[in-house]
Amino acid sequence: MRKVKKSKPLVVCNVCGMFSNERQDINHRCTRAVYGRRCSGSFKSSLGMSWDECLSCSTTGTLGSETCVECAGWGWRLVG
């Protein structure tokens, strides 16, 4: 079975860098817990951001049956 390349994440938290593919998350508070407290950031559109394909998993998000550690399963990495 051939693996399909993943699309780029739609939104990124401006504080912790968490990704999401949900359009309704844009301009809403991040849901990630950092050091036992909810992140204070909010999700912003990632359309104007630079992305690199994950070379480890070839943008599929998996290595065999495991989630890719380099990109946390997203298949993309945010540049800079």
Secondary structure, DSSP 4 states (H G I P E B T S, - for coil): -PPPPPPPPSEEETTT--EE--GGGTTSB---EETTEE---BEEE-TTS-EEE-TTTTTSSEETTEEPTTTTTSSEEE--
